[in-house]
Amino acid sequence: MTNSIAVDSDVTETIEDKASSQVAHSPLTPEACFEYLKAVIDPEIYHNIVDLGLVYGVEVAEDQSVNVTMTLTTPHCPLGPQIIEDVQNTLKGHGAPAVEVQIVWEPMWTPDAMTDELKAELGLIEEEPEYIPLPPPPEPPKKKGFWARLFG
């Protein structure tokens, strides 16, 4: 069942097309695109692709089309096509008429690319414990001489 509205006898628009044409989007910026891409979750790790460090760059053209340079956790990532589709759908949902996703393998992704907050959440880094100096050891007892031990 498709949702459609008959505009006149010859033209039919879907509700989604009509709604998307009425929504006004603010101009896209690379910073805004990075924020929007935080909604794209890596289905294997269950964290967003920006905090994982998978997105290397975002370029926005004058016509608001977006070019995303990113990588995947491994070259054989079985969910790579889903992640790419999610990136495209997310940015198109925020007003990009076209989204090109370029997958690169250099530099190769490593966990070092993740944000420090995410590394700590995943237990990959431990926060250094606060340094508390130990009190000095007690002084050793004074040695008593021979006569003090006998009569002391």
N, C-alpha and C positions, 0 to 999 in steps of 0.2 A: 504494500500500500504506500503510495507516494503522496506526500503533502503538497498540494498545488492549489493555486488560485487562478481562476479563469479571468484574465484581464479583459480580453474581448474574444471574439470567436476564433481568431487566428493565433493569438499569442498567449502562452502560458508561462508563468514564472513560478519557480519553487519558492516555498516560504523561506528557506535558508538563503537563496539568492536575494530575495527582496529584503530580508533583514540585514544581510551583510552590506547591501548597497546603501542602506539608510544609516549605518553606523559610521560616525565620523572618527577617524583615527588621527592622532597627533603625528607629526613627522617623526620618522624613525631615526634614531641615532645609534651608533655602535654600543654606547653605554646602556641604552634602553634595551637593545637586542640581547645583551648579556643578561640583563635582569629577566627578560622574558624567557630566555633559554634555561633559567633555573627551574622552570616548570617541567623540563624534559628530564625524565628519570631513567637511569640505566637500569633495565629490568633485572639484571643479574646482581647488581650491587645495591640497588634500592636507594641510590643517592643521585642528586642532579648532576648533569654532565659538566656544568660550570665548576662546581666545587671539586669534582673529580679531576679537573684540569684537562678535560678532553677537548675543549674549545680553545683553539690557538688564536683566532682572530675573526673579526666581523667587519665587513665593509658595506656601507650603504651608499648606493648610487643616487644621482639626482632624481631619478624616476622612482625612488624608494625601493628598488629591487635590492635584495640582500645577498651577499656572498659570504658564506661561513666556511672558514678553514678549521678543520678539526681532525681528530684521530679517534681510534677506538682502542679499547684496552689490549686487544690482540688482533693480529691480521685475520684470524679465523673466527672472529666474534660471530656467533650464530644469530645474534639479534641486531647486528649492524644495520640491516635494511629497515628494521622497525625504528631504530634510533634516528636514522636519517629522515624517515617519513615524519616522525614526531617533531623534529627540528623544522621541517618545511611547514607542517600544519600549524605549529605554534606561531611562527613568524608571519605566515599568511593570515592567521587569525588576528594579528595585531596590525594589519594593513599593508604588508609587503605584497606587491603584485606578483613577484617572482622570487624564489629562493633557490640559490645554487649552493649545494653542499659539496665541498671539496675535501675528500679524505686524503690525508697525508700520513706517511709513516716515518718521516724525519722531522723533528726529533721523535724518537720512539717514546711512547707513554710509559712512565714508571710511577709507582706510588708517590715519588717525590713531587709530582706535579699537583697533588691534592693540596687543598688548603690545610693549614695547621689545625684548625678546628675539626675538620673531618678526620685527619690523621689521629687526633686524640680520641675522637668518638669511636673510631674503629680499633683503637688500642695499638696503633702502629708507633706512637711515640708516648713516652711517659713524661709527665711534668717532673722536673727535678724537685726533690723534696727540699723544703726550706732548711738551710744550714743552721743548726743550733750547736754552738760550741759546747763541748763537755767541760765541766768544772775541773780545775786542776786537781791532781791527786793529793791526798793528804801528805804532809811532811812525815818522813820516817821518824820513829822515836829516836831521841838522842841516846847515844851509847853511853853507858855509865862506865866509869873506870872500875878497876878491881876493888878498891876500898869502898866505893859507893855501892857496889853490888853486895859486898859483904855486910855493910852496916847501914845501907840505905833505905 
